[in-house]
Amino acid sequence: MAQQLGVPFKLSCKPSHIHALKPFHSLPPLRTFTPKPSLNAKSHHHHHPLLTLLRSHRTLAPCCNSNKSDIMSQLELGKPEQKGKPEKRVNGIFWIILLNIAIFVADHFFRVNGIKALYLYHNWPSWYQFVTATFCHANWKHLSSNLFFLYIFGKLVEEEEGNFALWLSYILTGVGANLVSWLVLPRNTVSVGASGAVFGLFSISVLVKMSWDWRKILEVLILGQFVIEKVMEAAQASTSLSGRGGYALQSVNHIAHLSGALVGVLLVWLLSKVPSDPSDQ
């Protein structure tokens, strides 16, 4: 009855029950036997739950490790494929900025002879002055404002079109702005500064980002409000300051600003007319 209820059976060791136990010599001898090895011995051990778990772990571990290594190798091989368009490293804009700073320091701090010859003198200009004047500046305020916008718009152009396109855009828009200034402004004017190139890079950065994506449109609106304000200023009469030697050093050359932006638009339009390579399509 105790075994049916699940209660462990215990022998009572009280003295009153000692007489009920039989002596050891009257008990029947225990039968001992030696199990015979059978063919199914391995199967008996195999079916033991603990041994089955251990053996399955030993046999499956190498398989799992191999599968894990295969999966990791496949993931590592797939890493380069997950990368999309390779990120372009921006270097050109920093070299342009350093070149502008170096010429300014050599001109205004070390007073290096020959730097003044890089200015664009409208009365009798040299051909190289249309290029070199874009790297010269009249004072620190002039330089700092140009470098700020040059970094913003130049970086955008280089990220979209590359290093060579940045240098080509900077030089062509700067030369175009200086050429228009030379044709329009008086002959006693001296033109210096990267303003024309900055506005050219601005117009290029806006045009290359134009698309029907709302994010691109928002970028164009944010940048566009700046250029609209400057174009409205360019419609006003430009002011000038008298310089030494009878020359007028243009303080705010709106002609260069507007012409640089128009040259940038013209450059993008001309490049859009060039037929693309069929392999790129």
WOFENBEL-V551250 format. One record per pair of residues at least 4 apart in sequence whose ideal C-beta (glycine too) atoms are under 7 Angstrom apart, sorted by sequence separation. I is the first residue (numbers start at 0). J is the second residue. D is the distance in Angstrom with one decimal. If there is no record, write none. Layout:
# WOFENBEL-V551250
[[I,J,D] [I,J,D]]
This chain:
# WOFENBEL-V551250
[[0,4,6.7] [21,25,4.9] [36,40,5.9] [39,43,6.0] [40,44,6.6] [41,45,5.9] [42,46,6.2] [47,51,6.2] [48,52,6.4] [49,53,6.4] [50,54,5.9] [51,55,6.0] [52,56,6.3] [53,57,6.4] [54,58,6.1] [55,59,5.7] [56,60,6.0] [59,63,5.7] [60,64,6.2] [61,65,6.1] [62,66,6.3] [63,67,6.1] [64,68,6.3] [65,69,6.3] [66,70,6.3] [67,71,6.3] [68,72,6.2] [69,73,6.3] [70,74,6.4] [71,75,6.2] [72,76,6.2] [73,77,6.1] [74,78,6.9] [77,81,6.3] [90,94,6.5] [91,95,6.4] [92,96,6.4] [93,97,6.2] [94,98,6.3] [95,99,6.6] [96,100,6.4] [97,101,6.1] [98,102,6.5] [99,103,6.4] [100,104,6.3] [101,105,6.3] [102,106,6.0] [103,107,5.9] [104,108,4.9] [105,109,5.3] [120,124,5.6] [124,128,5.0] [127,131,5.6] [128,132,5.4] [131,135,6.7] [137,141,4.8] [139,143,6.0] [140,144,6.4] [141,145,6.5] [142,146,6.1] [143,147,6.5] [144,148,6.9] [145,149,5.6] [146,150,6.2] [147,151,6.9] [148,152,6.0] [149,153,5.1] [150,154,5.9] [151,155,6.9] [152,156,6.5] [153,157,6.2] [154,158,6.2] [155,159,6.4] [156,160,5.7] [157,161,6.6] [160,164,3.5] [162,166,6.7] [163,167,6.1] [164,168,6.0] [165,169,6.2] [166,170,6.3] [167,171,6.0] [168,172,5.8] [169,173,6.0] [170,174,6.0] [171,175,6.1] [172,176,6.3] [173,177,6.4] [174,178,6.1] [175,179,6.5] [176,180,6.3] [177,181,6.2] [178,182,6.6] [179,183,6.0] [180,184,5.2] [184,188,4.4] [193,197,5.5] [194,198,6.5] [195,199,6.3] [196,200,6.3] [197,201,6.4] [198,202,6.6] [199,203,6.4] [200,204,6.1] [201,205,6.5] [202,206,6.2] [203,207,6.1] [204,208,6.5] [205,209,6.9] [212,216,6.8] [213,217,6.3] [214,218,6.7] [215,219,6.4] [216,220,6.4] [217,221,6.4] [218,222,6.3] [219,223,5.3] [220,224,6.7] [222,226,6.9] [223,227,6.1] [224,228,6.6] [225,229,6.7] [226,230,6.1] [227,231,6.5] [228,232,6.6] [229,233,6.4] [242,246,4.3] [252,256,6.7] [253,257,6.1] [254,258,5.9] [255,259,5.8] [256,260,6.7] [257,261,6.4] [258,262,6.2] [259,263,6.6] [260,264,6.7] [261,265,6.3] [262,266,6.2] [263,267,6.6] [264,268,6.3] [265,269,6.3] [266,270,6.4] [267,271,6.3] [268,272,6.9] [275,279,5.6] [1,6,4.6] [11,16,5.1] [21,26,6.3] [45,50,6.7] [46,51,6.6] [104,109,6.6] [106,111,6.7] [119,124,5.6] [124,129,6.9] [136,141,4.5] [157,162,6.0] [160,165,6.9] [210,215,4.3] [242,247,5.9] [275,280,6.6] [2,8,6.1] [44,50,5.6] [45,51,6.4] [105,111,4.2] [136,142,4.1] [209,215,6.7] [241,247,5.8] [242,248,4.0] [1,8,5.4] [208,215,5.4] [240,247,6.8] [106,114,4.2] [120,128,7.0] [156,164,6.5] [157,165,4.2] [239,247,4.5] [240,248,5.5] [105,114,5.6] [119,128,4.4] [136,145,6.7] [156,165,5.2] [118,128,6.6] [119,129,6.3] [180,190,5.0] [208,218,5.6] [209,219,5.9] [239,249,5.3] [240,250,5.0] [117,128,6.6] [208,219,6.2] [239,250,6.4] [102,114,6.6] [153,165,5.9] [156,168,5.9] [237,249,6.9] [238,250,6.0] [119,132,3.8] [177,190,5.7] [238,251,6.1] [117,131,3.8] [118,132,5.7] [205,219,5.6] [237,251,6.2] [117,132,6.5] [237,252,6.5] [153,169,7.0] [237,253,4.6] [118,135,5.8] [205,222,5.3] [237,254,6.2] [117,135,5.3] [177,195,6.4] [204,222,7.0] [205,223,6.3] [235,253,6.9] [176,195,2.3] [173,193,6.4] [176,196,6.9] [233,253,4.0] [205,226,7.0] [232,253,5.9] [173,195,5.2] [172,195,6.1] [173,196,3.6] [176,199,6.9] [233,256,5.4] [172,196,4.9] [202,226,6.8] [233,257,3.8] [201,226,5.8] [169,196,4.8] [172,199,2.4] [229,256,5.7] [230,257,6.3] [172,200,6.7] [106,135,6.8] [168,199,6.3] [169,200,6.5] [198,229,6.9] [102,134,5.0] [168,200,5.9] [102,135,5.9] [103,136,5.4] [226,260,6.5] [99,134,5.4] [168,203,5.5] [98,134,5.7] [103,142,5.3] [130,170,6.3] [133,173,3.4] [99,142,6.6] [130,174,5.9] [133,177,6.9] [149,193,6.0] [156,200,5.4] [129,174,4.9] [132,177,5.7] [152,197,6.5] [99,146,6.5] [145,192,6.1] [153,200,5.3] [156,203,5.4] [160,207,6.6] [129,177,4.6] [145,193,4.7] [149,197,5.2] [152,200,4.1] [156,204,5.2] [159,207,4.9] [129,178,6.1] [145,194,6.0] [148,197,4.8] [152,201,4.5] [155,204,3.9] [96,146,5.7] [141,192,5.9] [188,239,7.0] [145,197,5.7] [152,204,4.8] [96,149,6.5] [189,242,6.2] [95,149,6.9] [96,150,6.4] [137,191,5.7] [136,191,6.0] [137,192,7.0] [135,191,4.2] [136,192,5.4] [124,181,6.3] [189,246,4.8] [92,150,6.3] [95,153,6.5] [119,177,5.5] [132,190,5.6] [187,245,5.5] [188,246,6.8] [194,252,6.2] [198,256,4.9] [202,260,4.5] [206,264,6.7] [132,191,5.2] [134,193,6.9] [187,246,5.2] [188,247,4.9] [189,248,5.1] [190,249,6.1] [201,260,6.6] [121,181,5.4] [133,193,5.1] [187,247,5.3] [195,255,4.0] [199,259,4.2] [203,263,4.5] [207,267,6.9] [92,153,4.1] [188,249,5.7] [194,255,5.3] [195,256,6.7] [198,259,3.9] [199,260,6.3] [202,263,3.5] [206,267,4.5] [92,154,5.1] [119,181,6.8] [133,195,6.9] [185,247,6.4] [190,252,6.4] [194,256,5.6] [198,260,4.2] [202,264,5.1] [121,184,6.2] [133,196,5.2] [195,258,6.3] [196,259,6.1] [199,262,5.3] [200,263,6.7] [203,266,6.7] [121,185,7.0] [122,186,4.6] [195,259,3.2] [199,263,3.6] [203,267,5.7] [89,154,5.9] [92,157,5.4] [121,186,5.0] [122,187,6.4] [184,249,6.7] [190,255,6.8] [194,259,6.8] [198,263,7.0] [91,157,5.3] [121,188,4.6] [89,157,5.3] [89,158,6.3] [120,189,5.7] [121,190,6.9] [119,189,6.6] [184,254,6.4] [87,158,5.9] [91,162,4.0] [118,189,5.2] [119,190,4.2] [183,254,5.3] [90,162,6.3] [119,191,6.9] [180,252,6.0] [92,165,6.3] [118,191,5.3] [87,161,6.7] [91,165,4.5] [95,169,6.1] [180,254,5.1] [91,166,5.9] [179,254,6.2] [180,255,4.9] [177,255,6.9] [180,258,6.9] [176,255,4.2] [179,258,3.7] [176,258,4.6] [175,258,6.2] [176,259,3.7] [175,259,6.7] [173,259,7.0] [176,262,6.5] [172,259,4.9] [175,262,3.5] [172,262,4.7] [171,262,6.6] [172,263,5.1] [99,193,6.4] [172,266,6.9] [168,263,6.9] [171,266,6.0] [168,266,6.5] [137,248,6.1]]
